[in-house]
Amino acid sequence: MFYMIFPFFCYLISNRNRAWGTFIISMIFNVICRIYFFDNNHVISGFDVRGNIIYSAMFFMLGGILFLYKNSIYEFCQKKKILIALLTVIIAGIYFYQGKSEPFIMLVLFGLLLIYSIASPNNTGKILSNKFTKFIGNISLEIYLCHMVFYRMIEKVHMNHLFGNKILSYIVTVIMTLACAIIFSCVVKYLLEKMMQKKL
């Protein structure tokens, strides 16, 4: 569903007024979903609310809004990194202490994490900023777009249950999926860049 509406999402965040309006509407829809639609009369048992694009739209919209303000956020937060980090830790503590996924607390935590990462692009340390993470970062969109295809292929040939141990099977499946996605992404990116260079 997200892939189908992604162009529309880009249109919604193409200017700030439209993005803010859509963000507010998405929060209202989130509340309506929780208080009216997500009950036994409207959804089946075991329904995963996070899998509903209308319920989760506010998270996408917040990410889009923060993207629009990324330069202003970077400048504003340069002298307030400690405050942002402290707020993030406090909200994270509240989120995990209350023991359930309260969407608006999750939204604030998600926003603070994004703001902190925008404010500290060069100070993330060796764990988050090294050759491997830069390499993965350069092909992250390609990996994101194709990883589910490779997972489904692995699932169809029943390679996601190679071992009796569920944890081991999960780890092996993740490694196989990522390996296939990374190799495919590198090859496709190289071929596309080569084609573009020839046209130029």
C-alpha positions in Angstrom: 0.0 0.0 0.0 2.7 2.5 1.0 4.5 2.0 -2.4 1.3 2.7 -4.2 0.6 6.0 -2.4 4.2 7.2 -2.1 3.9 9.6 -5.0 0.8 11.1 -3.4 2.8 11.3 -0.1 5.5 13.3 -1.9 2.8 15.6 -3.2 1.3 16.2 0.3 4.7 17.3 1.6 5.6 19.4 -1.4 4.8 22.5 0.5 4.7 23.2 4.3 1.1 24.4 4.6 -0.2 21.2 2.9 2.1 19.0 4.9 1.0 20.5 8.3 -2.7 20.3 7.3 -2.3 16.6 6.3 -0.4 15.9 9.5 -3.2 17.3 11.7 -5.8 15.3 9.7 -3.7 12.2 10.0 -3.6 12.6 13.8 -7.4 13.0 13.8 -7.8 9.8 11.7 -5.5 8.0 14.2 -7.8 8.9 17.1 -11.0 8.0 15.1 -9.5 4.6 14.2 -8.7 3.8 17.9 -12.0 5.0 19.4 -14.4 3.8 16.8 -13.0 1.4 14.1 -10.6 -0.8 16.0 -13.1 -2.9 18.0 -14.7 -6.3 17.7 -17.4 -4.9 15.4 -15.0 -3.7 12.7 -11.8 -5.8 12.9 -11.0 -9.5 13.4 -9.2 -10.9 16.4 -5.4 -10.5 16.2 -5.7 -7.4 13.9 -2.4 -5.5 13.8 -3.2 -1.8 14.1 0.3 -0.8 12.9 -0.3 -2.5 9.6 -3.1 0.0 8.9 -1.8 2.8 6.7 -4.4 5.3 7.9 -3.5 4.6 11.6 0.2 4.9 10.8 0.0 7.9 8.4 0.9 10.5 11.1 4.3 8.9 11.5 5.1 9.2 7.8 3.8 12.8 7.8 5.9 13.8 10.8 9.0 12.4 9.0 8.1 14.4 5.9 7.6 17.6 7.9 10.9 17.2 9.7 12.6 16.7 6.3 11.1 20.0 5.1 12.6 21.8 8.2 15.9 19.8 8.3 18.1 22.9 7.8 16.3 25.0 10.4 16.4 22.0 12.8 20.1 21.6 12.3 20.8 25.3 13.0 18.4 25.5 16.0 19.7 22.4 17.7 23.4 23.1 17.5 23.5 24.6 21.0 20.7 22.4 22.4 21.9 18.9 21.6 22.1 18.0 25.3 18.6 19.2 25.9 17.3 17.2 22.9 19.2 14.1 24.1 17.7 14.6 27.6 14.2 15.0 26.3 14.6 11.9 24.1 15.8 9.8 27.1 12.9 11.1 29.3 10.2 10.4 26.6 11.8 6.9 25.9 11.6 6.2 29.6 7.9 7.2 29.7 7.2 5.1 26.6 8.7 1.9 27.9 7.5 2.5 31.5 3.8 2.7 30.5 4.2 -0.7 28.8 2.1 -0.3 25.8 2.4 1.5 22.4 0.6 4.7 23.1 0.7 6.3 19.6 1.2 9.9 20.5 4.0 9.2 23.0 5.6 7.0 20.2 5.1 9.9 17.8 6.9 12.4 20.1 9.7 9.8 20.7 10.0 9.2 16.9 10.2 12.9 16.3 12.8 13.5 18.9 15.0 10.7 17.6 14.8 12.1 14.1 15.5 15.6 15.4 18.6 14.4 17.3 19.9 12.5 14.2 19.4 15.6 12.1 21.2 17.8 14.6 24.2 15.4 15.0 25.1 14.2 11.5 28.8 14.3 12.2 28.9 13.3 15.8 27.4 9.9 15.8 30.6 8.1 16.7 32.2 5.1 15.1 29.2 2.8 15.7 26.9 4.8 13.5 29.4 6.6 11.3 31.9 4.3 9.6 32.6 2.8 6.1 30.1 0.1 6.5 27.2 2.3 7.6 28.0 4.9 4.8 28.0 2.0 2.3 24.7 0.7 3.5 23.3 4.3 3.7 24.1 4.9 0.0 22.0 1.9 -1.0 19.4 2.0 1.8 16.5 3.1 -0.4 17.3 0.3 -2.9 17.5 -2.2 0.0 14.2 -0.9 1.5 12.4 -1.2 -1.9 13.6 -4.8 -2.7 14.1 -6.6 0.6 10.5 -7.9 0.8 10.7 -9.4 -2.6 13.7 -11.5 -1.6 12.1 -12.5 1.7 9.0 -13.7 -0.1 11.3 -15.7 -2.5 13.1 -17.3 0.5 9.7 -18.0 2.1 8.3 -19.6 -1.1 11.1 -22.1 -1.3 10.8 -22.8 2.5 14.3 -21.7 3.3 13.0 -19.6 6.2 12.5 -22.8 8.2 15.8 -24.6 7.6 16.3 -25.4 11.3 14.1 -26.6 14.1 15.2 -23.7 16.3 13.0 -20.6 15.6 15.6 -18.1 16.7 18.3 -19.6 14.5 15.9 -19.8 11.5 15.1 -16.2 12.0 18.7 -15.1 12.1 19.6 -17.1 9.0 16.5 -15.7 7.2 17.5 -12.1 8.0 21.1 -12.7 6.8 20.0 -14.3 3.6 17.4 -11.6 2.9 19.9 -8.8 3.6 22.6 -10.4 1.6 20.4 -10.8 -1.5 19.0 -7.3 -1.1 22.5 -5.7 -0.8 23.9 -7.6 -3.8 20.9 -6.8 -5.9 21.0 -3.1 -4.8 24.7 -2.8 -5.6 24.3 -4.3 -9.1 21.2 -2.3 -10.0 22.7 1.0 -8.7 25.9 0.4 -10.7 24.1 -0.5 -13.9 21.7 2.5 -13.6 24.6 4.9 -12.9 26.5 3.6 -15.9 23.4 4.1 -18.1 23.0 7.6 -16.8 26.6 8.5 -17.4 26.3 7.3 -21.0 23.3 9.5 -21.6 25.1 12.5 -20.2 
